[in-house]
Amino acid sequence: MIDLELDCKGMNCPMPIVELTKAARSIGPGKRIEVTATDLAFKPDVEAWARRMGHSIEDFQEEDTVQRAIILLAN
């Protein structure tokens, strides 16, 4: 189950990660966020962010220019 959908399409680095960080703080641990983005740096950025913060990327998909990540926030 997705607890929050975050649309970051059209945002450039570092804004998708800035918005994701805000969202993660607002909904709290153990929740799932689905993020969509078009920034070319999103995949390596979200992987590094999740690793640094202790969160898990449960799914990552790319279709054309849109990238989608489902992130499980750490407890």
Buried (B, 14 or more C-beta within 10 A) or exposed (E): EEBBEBEBBEBEBEEBBEBBEEBBEEBEEEBBBBBBBBBEEBBEBBEEBBEEEEBEBEEBEEEEEEBBBBBBBEE
